Amino acid sequence: MSDRYAVIGNPVAHSKSPWIHAEFARATGQDIEYLRLEAPLDGFGRTVEEFRAAGGKGANVTLPFKEEAFRHCAALSPRARAAQAVNTLIFDSAGVRGDNTDGAGLLRDLTANLGRAIAGRRILLMGAGGAARGVLGPLAEAGAARIVIANRTPAKAAQLVASHPRAPLEARGYEALAGNSFDLVINATSAGLGGGSVELPEGIFRPDALAYELVYGRDTPFLAFARAAGAAACDGTGMLVEQAAESFFLWRGVRPQTAPVIAALRVR
C-alpha cells in the first residue's frame, strides 16, 4: 500500500500540491499517494488526527491553518519556531512534528533558480503576517545587508522586527519608504490574492532589482507596477515547487529535481 500524504486547507481544491508531489514521486521512484483534504474552519486538528489515525505519514498545511498547525504540533523545528507557523507535518511514534519550508523554498528559488544573491543586498519585505514570518528568518540568515519590513500597521512590523533581535531589520509604514531603494522587493501581503495592490513610491527599485510576488500563477498589480518601473518581476511558482521539494525531502529522505517541475507548472 502506498504511503499517504495530503495537503490540508480551506479551500484546497485549487492546490497544485498533489500534481507536484506526484511528479516528484514519479521522478524519484517513491511509492506515495497524495490527497487534498479540506478541513472545516473549526476542524483542523480533528482532520489532522483522523488522517494520522488512518495511516497518513505527513501533510502539508496551507491557508488558513498554518498558525493553528504550529499550535497543534508536539515538536517543532527551529525554523517553525522562528516563523510561528507550520506548513509541513511529519507523523511518527512521538506524535506530530512541525516544520516550515516556505523560507527555504523562497531562498532556493531566488538563489539557485533566479541567480540572485542575498548577501549584502537591501530587501523590502511587504507585509507582516504569516507569509512574511515564514520567509524572514532565512532571508536574514542569508546575509542581507538590511531588511525593511513595511506594513500598513507599522506596530505589527515592529513586533516582527523585535522577534529577530540579532537580524538587520527595520520596521516602517509605507509612507516612510519615500527616498529608499532596494535590490529585492517581496510582496508577502494578501493583496495579490484579491487583485489588490500596495502603493509604493517611485524609485523604490534599484537598478537590476527584482520584484518577487509570493502569490503564484497570476499576474498581480504588484508585478505590473514593477515591470512598468523597469524591474525584473517573478511570481511565486518557483517558491511553491521548492518548498514542496523541501517537504518531500523531510518525508522521504530524497531531494527531487525541481527545474522540470517548475517549467511544466508554468505552462499548465
Buried (B, 14 or more C-beta within 10 A) or exposed (E): EEBBBBBBBBEBEEBBBBBBBBBBBEBBEBEBBBBBBBBEEEEBBEBBBEBBEEEBBBBBBBBBBBBBBBEBBEEBBEBBBBBBBBBBBBBEEEEBBBBBBBBBBBBBBBBEBEEBEBEEBBBBBBBBBBBBBBBBBBBBBBEBEBBBBBBBEBEBBBBBBEBBEEBBBBBBEBEBBEEBBBBBBBBBBBBBEEEEBBEBEEEBBBEEBBBBBBBBEEEBBBBEBBEEBEBBBBBBBBBBBBBBBBBBBBBBEBEBEBEEBBEEBEEE
